[in-house]
Amino acid sequence: MSGPVLPGAIRQIGYIVRDFDHALANWVELGVGPWYVLRGITQTGRYRGEPCTVTLTIGFANSGDLQVEVIHQDGDGPSIYSEFGEGFHQLAYWAEDFDAALAAGEAAGWPVVWSGGDPGTARYVYFEGPAGPATIIELMELTPATIGMADLVRSAAVGWDGSDPIRVLNG
């Protein structure tokens, strides 16, 4: 058995859902929140080697130190999200040295199936990792923007009293 390929702890779990608002209501009922929601955002990258643009609605909340991401693809075009269906989709690692972590995943033989972002803002890749714990392994670059968002979501969850459960970050 070899050592870990990606750095640190799993920081996020991700779910693909068909009914975004219903999914968030279920998570809130479990005491997870508040949710920070981005509706109708465009994500452009490379999906299985080809250019791809999707529109998504995404929500983030924390349970302790673990971030939960809920993803709904707005439309049915081909993507890493629509190929999956619905349910638990990914484990995510966050890397300060994104290039080294990307190289480690590739050296382990994990194919990159979705990638995008911009250096300095936030790059990400989705690997098809080893069979087992998740369909997809996400690697997210830690930058001031991603750290700020993670801190916002995590700090709001500490002592959350159930009020204002859905907080929309864009129009």
C-alpha positions as CSV (number, residue, x, y, z in Angstrom):
1,M,0.0,0.0,0.0
2,S,1.4,3.4,-1.0
3,G,1.1,6.7,0.9
4,P,-1.4,9.5,0.2
5,V,-1.4,11.0,-3.3
6,L,-3.1,14.3,-2.4
7,P,-2.3,16.7,0.4
8,G,-4.0,16.9,3.8
9,A,-7.5,16.0,4.8
10,I,-10.6,15.7,2.7
11,R,-12.1,19.3,2.9
12,Q,-15.3,18.9,1.1
13,I,-17.9,16.4,-0.1
14,G,-20.0,17.1,-3.1
15,Y,-23.5,16.0,-4.2
16,I,-25.2,16.3,-7.6
17,V,-28.9,17.0,-7.2
18,R,-31.9,17.4,-9.6
19,D,-33.9,19.6,-7.2
20,F,-31.6,22.1,-5.7
21,D,-34.0,23.8,-3.3
22,H,-35.4,20.5,-2.0
23,A,-31.8,19.2,-1.4
24,L,-30.9,22.3,0.6
25,A,-34.1,22.0,2.7
26,N,-33.1,18.4,3.5
27,W,-29.7,19.5,4.6
28,V,-31.1,22.3,6.7
29,E,-33.4,19.8,8.4
30,L,-30.3,17.8,9.4
31,G,-28.9,21.0,11.0
32,V,-26.4,21.8,8.3
33,G,-26.2,25.5,7.3
34,P,-26.4,28.3,6.7
35,W,-26.0,27.7,2.9
36,Y,-24.2,30.2,0.6
37,V,-25.8,29.9,-2.8
38,L,-24.5,30.9,-6.3
39,R,-27.3,30.7,-8.9
40,G,-26.7,30.6,-12.6
41,I,-22.9,30.7,-12.6
42,T,-21.0,29.8,-15.7
43,Q,-18.2,27.3,-15.4
44,T,-15.9,26.9,-18.4
45,G,-13.2,24.2,-18.6
46,R,-12.2,21.0,-20.3
47,Y,-14.4,18.0,-20.0
48,R,-12.8,14.7,-21.1
49,G,-10.4,16.7,-23.3
50,E,-13.0,18.9,-25.0
51,P,-14.0,22.5,-24.2
52,C,-17.1,22.7,-22.1
53,T,-19.2,25.4,-20.6
54,V,-22.0,24.7,-18.1
55,T,-24.3,26.8,-16.0
56,L,-24.7,25.7,-12.4
57,T,-26.4,26.5,-9.2
58,I,-24.1,25.7,-6.3
59,G,-24.5,25.8,-2.5
60,F,-21.9,25.6,0.2
61,A,-22.3,24.9,4.0
62,N,-20.2,23.4,6.7
63,S,-20.7,20.7,9.2
64,G,-17.8,21.3,11.6
65,D,-14.6,21.6,9.4
66,L,-16.1,19.6,6.5
67,Q,-17.7,21.6,3.7
68,V,-20.7,20.2,1.9
69,E,-21.3,21.3,-1.7
70,V,-24.6,20.8,-3.5
71,I,-24.4,21.1,-7.3
72,H,-27.3,21.4,-9.8
73,Q,-26.5,21.7,-13.5
74,D,-28.9,24.2,-15.1
75,G,-29.4,22.4,-18.4
76,D,-28.7,19.0,-19.7
77,G,-25.6,19.4,-21.9
78,P,-22.7,16.9,-21.5
79,S,-20.5,17.5,-18.5
80,I,-18.9,15.9,-15.5
81,Y,-22.1,16.7,-13.6
82,S,-24.7,15.5,-16.1
83,E,-22.9,12.2,-16.9
84,F,-23.2,11.2,-13.2
85,G,-26.9,11.5,-12.4
86,E,-27.7,12.3,-8.8
87,G,-26.2,11.6,-5.4
88,F,-22.8,11.6,-3.7
89,H,-20.3,12.6,-6.4
90,Q,-16.9,13.8,-5.1
91,L,-14.4,14.2,-2.3
92,A,-12.3,17.4,-2.5
93,Y,-8.8,18.2,-1.4
94,W,-7.5,21.8,-1.2
95,A,-3.9,22.4,-2.2
96,E,-1.5,25.3,-1.5
97,D,0.8,23.8,-4.1
98,F,-1.7,23.0,-6.8
99,D,0.9,22.1,-9.5
100,A,2.6,19.5,-7.2
101,A,-0.7,18.0,-6.2
102,L,-1.9,17.8,-9.8
103,A,1.4,16.1,-10.8
104,A,1.0,13.6,-8.0
105,G,-2.6,12.7,-9.1
106,E,-1.4,12.3,-12.7
107,A,1.6,10.2,-11.6
108,A,-0.8,7.9,-9.7
109,G,-2.5,7.3,-13.0
110,W,-5.7,9.2,-12.2
111,P,-7.2,10.7,-15.4
112,V,-8.2,14.3,-15.3
113,V,-11.9,14.4,-16.5
114,W,-12.8,18.0,-15.8
115,S,-10.5,21.1,-15.3
116,G,-10.8,24.8,-15.3
117,G,-10.2,28.0,-13.4
118,D,-7.5,30.6,-13.6
119,P,-4.1,30.8,-11.9
120,G,-4.3,33.2,-9.0
121,T,-8.1,33.1,-8.8
122,A,-8.6,29.3,-8.4
123,R,-7.8,26.3,-10.6
124,Y,-9.5,23.0,-10.1
125,V,-9.3,19.5,-11.6
126,Y,-11.6,16.5,-11.1
127,F,-9.8,13.1,-11.3
128,E,-11.2,9.7,-11.7
129,G,-9.4,8.3,-8.8
130,P,-9.1,4.7,-7.5
131,A,-12.3,2.7,-7.4
132,G,-14.0,3.0,-4.0
133,P,-14.8,6.0,-1.9
134,A,-16.0,8.5,-4.5
135,T,-16.7,8.7,-8.2
136,I,-14.6,11.8,-8.5
137,I,-11.7,13.3,-6.6
138,E,-11.6,17.1,-6.8
139,L,-8.4,19.1,-6.3
140,M,-9.0,22.9,-5.6
141,E,-6.2,25.5,-5.6
142,L,-6.0,27.4,-2.3
143,T,-5.9,31.2,-3.2
144,P,-7.0,34.2,-1.2
145,A,-10.4,33.9,-2.9
146,T,-11.0,30.3,-2.1
147,I,-9.6,30.7,1.4
148,G,-11.9,33.7,2.0
149,M,-15.0,31.7,0.8
150,A,-14.1,28.7,2.9
151,D,-13.6,30.9,6.0
152,L,-16.9,32.7,5.4
153,V,-18.8,29.4,5.1
154,R,-17.1,27.7,8.0
155,S,-17.4,30.6,10.4
156,A,-21.1,31.1,9.7
157,A,-21.7,27.5,10.6
158,V,-20.2,27.8,14.1
159,G,-23.0,28.2,16.5
160,W,-25.6,28.6,13.7
161,D,-29.0,28.9,15.2
162,G,-31.1,27.9,12.1
163,S,-31.9,31.5,11.1
164,D,-31.4,32.8,7.6
165,P,-30.6,29.3,6.2
166,I,-30.2,30.2,2.5
167,R,-27.9,33.2,1.7
168,V,-27.8,34.0,-2.0
169,L,-24.4,35.5,-3.0
170,N,-25.5,36.6,-6.5
171,G,-28.6,38.1,-8.2
